[in-house]
Amino acid sequence: MLAEQVTNIVRVVLLWTEGVWNFDSRAHSNEALQAKVATPQLLLEATRRLDLGFAASRFPGGNETIFPLPDAANTLNLLPTEAFLLSRVEAGISVADLVSLSGLREFDAKQGLYGLTLAGFGSLTFLFAQAMAAGEPLARALCVLLTVFWTMRLAVMVFVFDVRPYLTNWFYRLGHQATNLVFIYLVAVYALTVWKGGK
């Protein structure tokens, strides 16, 4: 029940794409709450509801290269468009080539790619946690990438988005704090893995 509530709150917060985000470190829940959230699937579902233009803007040049994630089709509940896009990625391929190959509208293809990218980050962490923590050069490089990605995502939430007009009840305020904690947690975990990996 709690996991479902947290998932619903965070799903709404992930849809905010403009405004200023403020974090108040003094705000705490009176109870110790723990909830297991299916992060890769949640990220994928949130991107499905994003504005197509915003999702497409995440791939501005078309020169970005997309690589397949093993077993993604088996671990995620994909829509037909997402499964179709994923089936076209057998090795590294540029976004522009994948959009052309897919036959989909550019915005639709890029929205699917954005969702698969976020879900891929989450899946890598869950499926290869031990390998990522081993401290090997490739694993450490991936953790550096994810640290930078989630740090930038947190910075955007803190310094760009202004969500105060939307925090109209305790449910949304709890979601606001939960999302802040998720982003801080991700930055801390990946940064710690870079620093301590293999030790």
Residue frames relative to the residue before (quaternion, step in Angstrom):
aa qw qx qy qz dx dy dz
M 1.0000 0.0000 0.0000 0.0000 0.00 0.00 0.00
L 0.6840 0.4709 -0.2838 0.4794 3.59 0.86 -1.00
A 0.6361 0.5284 -0.3320 0.4538 3.60 0.98 -0.86
E 0.6531 0.5105 -0.3163 0.4612 3.58 0.99 -0.79
Q 0.6433 0.5156 -0.3214 0.4659 3.60 1.01 -0.80
V 0.6608 0.4964 -0.3057 0.4727 3.59 0.90 -0.93
T 0.6339 0.5348 -0.3258 0.4539 3.58 0.98 -0.86
N 0.6745 0.4972 -0.2954 0.4589 3.59 0.90 -0.90
I 0.6420 0.5172 -0.3189 0.4676 3.58 1.04 -0.79
V 0.6984 0.4691 -0.2783 0.4634 3.57 0.78 -1.05
R 0.5921 0.5757 -0.3647 0.4301 3.61 1.06 -0.70
V 0.6609 0.4974 -0.3019 0.4739 3.59 0.99 -0.87
V 0.6730 0.5084 -0.3007 0.4452 3.58 0.90 -0.95
L 0.6366 0.5485 -0.3304 0.4298 3.60 1.03 -0.73
L 0.6321 0.5455 -0.3309 0.4398 3.59 1.23 -0.31
W 0.5317 0.6192 -0.4233 0.3932 3.62 1.22 -0.20
T 0.0552 -0.8323 0.5514 -0.0137 3.57 -0.68 1.09
E 0.7828 0.1932 -0.1543 0.5711 3.61 1.21 0.10
G 0.5644 0.5761 -0.4572 0.3748 3.54 -1.27 0.42
V 0.4963 -0.6226 0.5103 0.3251 3.57 -1.33 -0.25
W 0.2376 -0.7735 0.5794 0.0976 3.55 -0.88 1.02
N 0.0837 -0.8003 0.5934 0.0207 3.57 -0.81 1.03
F 0.1667 -0.7808 0.5966 0.0813 3.56 -0.96 0.88
D 0.1344 -0.7794 0.6097 0.0528 3.57 -0.80 1.06
S 0.2958 -0.7959 0.5040 0.1580 3.58 -0.30 1.26
R 0.6045 0.5735 -0.3611 0.4186 3.61 1.22 -0.26
A 0.6056 0.5677 -0.3574 0.4280 3.59 1.22 -0.35
H 0.0867 0.7916 -0.5942 0.1135 3.56 -0.69 1.14
S 0.4835 -0.6227 0.5234 0.3232 3.54 -1.23 0.51
N 0.5108 -0.6535 0.4671 0.3062 3.58 -1.09 0.68
E 0.7420 0.3326 -0.1944 0.5487 3.57 1.23 -0.42
A 0.4602 -0.6324 0.5379 0.3145 3.53 -1.25 0.52
L 0.0625 -0.8267 0.5589 -0.0188 3.58 -0.44 1.24
Q 0.0215 -0.7772 0.6288 0.0036 3.54 -1.03 0.85
A 0.0818 0.7915 -0.5996 0.0855 3.54 -0.88 0.94
K 0.3057 -0.7402 0.5710 0.1807 3.57 -0.94 0.91
V 0.0722 -0.8121 0.5787 -0.0187 3.56 -0.55 1.22
A 0.3999 -0.6974 0.5427 0.2434 3.57 -0.97 0.89
T 0.2184 -0.8556 0.4561 0.1103 3.55 0.35 1.31
P 0.6711 0.4900 -0.3438 0.4374 3.69 0.72 -0.86
Q 0.6787 0.4814 -0.2962 0.4689 3.58 0.89 -0.92
L 0.6303 0.5403 -0.3294 0.4497 3.60 1.04 -0.79
L 0.6534 0.5066 -0.3093 0.4699 3.59 0.94 -0.87
L 0.6533 0.5145 -0.3083 0.4620 3.55 0.99 -0.86
E 0.6733 0.4957 -0.2993 0.4597 3.59 0.91 -0.90
A 0.6374 0.5315 -0.3339 0.4469 3.60 1.02 -0.76
T 0.6690 0.4997 -0.3200 0.4477 3.59 0.91 -0.83
R 0.5790 0.5849 -0.3824 0.4201 3.61 1.13 -0.48
R 0.7244 0.4285 -0.2347 0.4864 3.58 1.15 -0.59
L 0.4883 0.6658 -0.4331 0.3615 3.59 1.27 -0.05
D 0.6098 -0.5210 0.4521 0.3902 3.52 -1.29 0.46
L 0.5378 -0.6588 0.4202 0.3166 3.58 -0.86 0.96
G 0.6471 0.5293 -0.3210 0.4451 3.58 1.00 -0.82
F 0.6459 0.5136 -0.3202 0.4653 3.57 1.00 -0.82
A 0.6604 0.5044 -0.3133 0.4597 3.58 0.87 -0.93
A 0.6641 0.5067 -0.3048 0.4575 3.59 0.95 -0.87
S 0.6288 0.5586 -0.3358 0.4240 3.60 1.09 -0.69
R 0.5508 0.6079 -0.3974 0.4113 3.63 1.23 -0.26
F 0.7306 0.2849 -0.1904 0.5906 3.59 1.30 -0.31
P 0.0479 -0.8823 0.4664 0.0403 3.60 0.63 1.10
G 0.7724 0.4038 -0.2195 0.4384 3.60 0.88 -0.81
G 0.3786 -0.7192 0.4936 0.3096 3.57 1.09 -0.65
N 0.6137 0.5660 -0.3423 0.4311 3.59 1.30 -0.12
E 0.4451 0.6860 -0.4640 0.3406 3.59 1.26 -0.10
T 0.3119 -0.7554 0.5484 0.1771 3.58 -1.05 0.76
I 0.2228 -0.7663 0.5953 0.0935 3.55 -0.95 1.02
F 0.1153 -0.7826 0.6095 0.0524 3.58 -0.98 0.90
P 0.5076 -0.6601 0.4513 0.3207 3.61 -1.03 0.67
L 0.2902 -0.7157 0.6065 0.1888 3.55 -1.24 0.58
P 0.4653 -0.6959 0.4555 0.3030 3.63 -0.64 1.02
D 0.8670 0.1219 -0.1084 0.4708 3.56 -1.08 0.85
A 0.3239 0.7591 -0.5177 0.2254 3.64 1.14 0.28
A 0.6532 0.5250 -0.3206 0.4415 3.58 0.98 -0.80
N 0.6910 0.4726 -0.2777 0.4712 3.59 1.16 -0.55
T 0.7334 0.4262 -0.2370 0.4736 3.61 1.13 -0.52
L 0.7376 0.3473 -0.2090 0.5400 3.60 1.26 -0.25
N 0.4002 -0.6719 0.5615 0.2705 3.55 -1.20 0.56
L 0.0755 -0.8466 0.5268 -0.0062 3.56 0.00 1.32
L 0.4420 -0.6303 0.5667 0.2936 3.52 -1.25 0.61
P 0.6814 -0.4915 0.3295 0.4307 3.63 -1.16 0.39
T 0.6452 0.5218 -0.3284 0.4512 3.61 0.97 -0.83
E 0.6680 0.4977 -0.2973 0.4667 3.59 0.94 -0.91
A 0.6545 0.5033 -0.3107 0.4710 3.58 0.95 -0.88
F 0.6310 0.5334 -0.3245 0.4605 3.58 1.04 -0.81
L 0.6571 0.4994 -0.3093 0.4724 3.60 0.91 -0.93
L 0.6701 0.5093 -0.2999 0.4490 3.56 0.88 -0.96
S 0.6450 0.5351 -0.3244 0.4386 3.58 1.04 -0.74
R 0.6548 0.5124 -0.3068 0.4633 3.60 1.21 -0.43
V 0.6487 0.4962 -0.3145 0.4838 3.60 1.27 -0.24
E 0.0122 0.8144 -0.5780 0.0509 3.57 -0.07 1.28
A 0.7564 0.0279 -0.0199 0.6533 3.57 1.23 -0.51
G 0.7480 -0.3530 0.2603 0.4981 3.60 -1.21 -0.19
I 0.0733 0.7855 -0.6083 0.0872 3.57 -0.90 0.94
S 0.4852 -0.6648 0.4758 0.3103 3.58 -1.00 0.77
V 0.6267 -0.5456 0.4013 0.3854 3.54 -1.21 0.56
A 0.6525 0.5258 -0.3193 0.4426 3.59 0.91 -0.91
D 0.6674 0.4885 -0.3038 0.4729 3.60 0.94 -0.86
L 0.6563 0.5131 -0.3166 0.4537 3.58 0.97 -0.81
V 0.6256 0.5239 -0.3360 0.4703 3.59 1.02 -0.77
S 0.6625 0.5013 -0.3022 0.4675 3.60 0.95 -0.89
L 0.6800 0.5057 -0.2778 0.4524 3.54 0.95 -0.94
S 0.6597 0.5499 -0.3100 0.4079 3.58 1.03 -0.77
G 0.3237 -0.7567 0.5054 0.2593 3.56 1.07 -0.70
L 0.5293 0.6241 -0.4047 0.4080 3.59 1.29 0.15
R 0.6070 -0.4963 0.4416 0.4362 3.57 -1.28 0.22
E 0.6236 -0.5812 0.3636 0.3756 3.59 -1.03 0.76
F 0.6730 0.4988 -0.3097 0.4498 3.61 0.86 -0.93
D 0.6558 0.5115 -0.3168 0.4561 3.59 0.96 -0.86
A 0.6641 0.5056 -0.3026 0.4603 3.56 0.93 -0.89
K 0.6961 0.4703 -0.2844 0.4619 3.59 0.89 -0.90
Q 0.5987 0.5338 -0.3733 0.4662 3.60 1.07 -0.58
G 0.6521 0.5079 -0.3101 0.4697 3.57 0.96 -0.84
L 0.6548 0.5158 -0.3070 0.4593 3.58 0.99 -0.86
Y 0.6365 0.5276 -0.3328 0.4536 3.59 0.97 -0.84
G 0.6628 0.5017 -0.3007 0.4675 3.58 0.93 -0.88
L 0.6703 0.4927 -0.2977 0.4682 3.56 0.94 -0.87
T 0.6149 0.5487 -0.3459 0.4486 3.60 1.09 -0.67
L 0.6837 0.4678 -0.2884 0.4802 3.59 0.86 -0.96
A 0.6535 0.5002 -0.3109 0.4755 3.57 0.96 -0.84
G 0.6234 0.5463 -0.3324 0.4499 3.57 1.09 -0.71
F 0.6187 0.5315 -0.3420 0.4667 3.58 0.99 -0.78
G 0.6835 0.4862 -0.2861 0.4633 3.54 0.89 -0.95
S 0.6642 0.5119 -0.3031 0.4527 3.58 0.95 -0.86
L 0.6117 0.5466 -0.3514 0.4513 3.60 1.00 -0.77
T 0.6652 0.5162 -0.3001 0.4483 3.54 0.93 -0.91
F 0.7171 0.4448 -0.2621 0.4683 3.58 0.87 -0.91
L 0.7339 0.4492 -0.2494 0.4444 3.59 0.86 -0.91
F 0.8041 0.2332 -0.1013 0.5374 3.59 1.06 -0.72
A 0.1432 0.8390 -0.5130 0.1116 3.58 1.09 0.71
Q 0.6827 0.4878 -0.3030 0.4518 3.60 0.84 -0.91
A 0.6583 0.5027 -0.3119 0.4654 3.58 0.95 -0.84
M 0.6608 0.5077 -0.3108 0.4572 3.59 1.00 -0.81
A 0.7011 0.4614 -0.2687 0.4727 3.58 1.09 -0.66
A 0.5108 0.6935 -0.3957 0.3186 3.59 1.29 -0.21
G 0.4621 -0.7190 0.4242 0.2992 3.59 1.20 -0.39
E 0.3855 0.7049 -0.5024 0.3195 3.60 1.23 0.23
P 0.6638 -0.5444 0.3238 0.3976 3.64 -1.06 0.63
L 0.6776 0.4836 -0.3063 0.4617 3.61 0.86 -0.90
A 0.6493 0.5132 -0.3142 0.4651 3.58 0.97 -0.87
R 0.6617 0.5013 -0.3037 0.4676 3.57 0.96 -0.86
A 0.6302 0.5269 -0.3342 0.4622 3.60 1.00 -0.77
L 0.6431 0.5144 -0.3189 0.4692 3.58 0.99 -0.82
C 0.6538 0.5055 -0.3094 0.4704 3.59 1.00 -0.82
V 0.6040 0.5314 -0.3533 0.4774 3.60 1.09 -0.64
L 0.6416 0.5250 -0.3162 0.4613 3.58 0.93 -0.91
L 0.7046 0.4600 -0.2707 0.4676 3.58 0.84 -0.96
T 0.5952 0.5473 -0.3604 0.4652 3.60 1.11 -0.60
V 0.6698 0.4877 -0.2910 0.4784 3.57 0.90 -0.94
F 0.6483 0.5316 -0.3214 0.4403 3.59 0.90 -0.94
W 0.7426 0.4083 -0.2430 0.4720 3.61 0.71 -1.03
T 0.5779 0.5500 -0.3856 0.4634 3.62 1.17 -0.44
M 0.6630 0.4856 -0.3028 0.4827 3.58 0.95 -0.85
R 0.6304 0.5273 -0.3312 0.4635 3.59 1.02 -0.79
L 0.6522 0.5007 -0.3049 0.4806 3.60 1.01 -0.84
A 0.6436 0.5272 -0.3249 0.4499 3.60 0.95 -0.87
V 0.6336 0.5171 -0.3288 0.4723 3.58 1.01 -0.78
M 0.6684 0.5034 -0.3035 0.4558 3.58 0.92 -0.88
V 0.7059 0.4633 -0.2672 0.4644 3.59 0.99 -0.83
F 0.8263 0.2998 -0.1185 0.4618 3.58 0.79 -1.01
V 0.7206 0.4338 -0.2549 0.4771 3.61 1.18 -0.33
F 0.7574 0.3862 -0.2171 0.4797 3.59 0.75 -1.02
D 0.1314 -0.7483 0.6439 0.0905 3.57 -1.08 0.80
V 0.0555 -0.8494 0.5246 -0.0134 3.55 -0.14 1.31
R 0.3643 0.7756 -0.4676 0.2169 3.61 1.25 -0.06
P 0.6587 0.5100 -0.3472 0.4307 3.65 0.86 -0.72
Y 0.6960 0.4803 -0.2687 0.4612 3.58 1.18 -0.50
L 0.6019 0.5621 -0.3637 0.4352 3.60 1.23 -0.31
T 0.0984 0.8672 -0.4757 0.1098 3.55 0.63 1.19
N 0.7939 0.1247 -0.1029 0.5862 3.62 1.21 -0.16
W 0.7162 -0.4622 0.3059 0.4240 3.57 -1.30 0.23
F 0.5965 0.5882 -0.3562 0.4139 3.59 1.08 -0.71
Y 0.7002 0.4417 -0.2613 0.4964 3.57 0.90 -0.92
R 0.6257 0.5295 -0.3450 0.4572 3.59 1.03 -0.69
L 0.6318 0.5145 -0.3252 0.4800 3.58 1.04 -0.79
G 0.6484 0.5172 -0.3117 0.4635 3.58 1.00 -0.83
H 0.6051 0.5609 -0.3338 0.4560 3.56 1.09 -0.82
Q 0.6991 0.4541 -0.2685 0.4827 3.58 0.85 -0.99
A 0.6362 0.5376 -0.3329 0.4420 3.59 1.00 -0.82
T 0.6637 0.5001 -0.3068 0.4640 3.58 0.95 -0.84
N 0.6112 0.5357 -0.3443 0.4700 3.58 1.02 -0.77
L 0.6816 0.4917 -0.2895 0.4582 3.56 0.88 -0.95
V 0.6144 0.5417 -0.3485 0.4557 3.60 1.03 -0.72
F 0.6850 0.4761 -0.2923 0.4676 3.60 0.84 -0.94
I 0.6461 0.5046 -0.3208 0.4744 3.61 0.96 -0.84
Y 0.6325 0.5388 -0.3195 0.4556 3.56 1.00 -0.88
L 0.6722 0.5029 -0.3042 0.4503 3.60 0.87 -0.94
V 0.6400 0.5098 -0.3232 0.4754 3.59 0.96 -0.85
A 0.6792 0.5023 -0.2941 0.4471 3.59 0.86 -0.98
V 0.6631 0.5137 -0.3105 0.4472 3.60 0.89 -0.91
Y 0.7074 0.4477 -0.2809 0.4693 3.59 0.79 -0.96
A 0.6428 0.5127 -0.3319 0.4624 3.60 0.98 -0.76
L 0.6511 0.5104 -0.3082 0.4696 3.59 0.98 -0.84
T 0.6366 0.5267 -0.3182 0.4648 3.56 1.07 -0.76
V 0.6211 0.5240 -0.3358 0.4764 3.58 1.05 -0.75
W 0.7109 0.4750 -0.2522 0.4532 3.56 0.90 -0.98
K 0.8170 0.2788 -0.1042 0.4939 3.56 0.81 -1.06
G 0.3755 0.7716 -0.4668 0.2139 3.61 1.22 -0.15
G 0.8308 0.2000 -0.1717 0.4901 3.54 -0.86 1.03
K 0.6296 0.5401 -0.3417 0.4417 3.61 1.26 -0.08
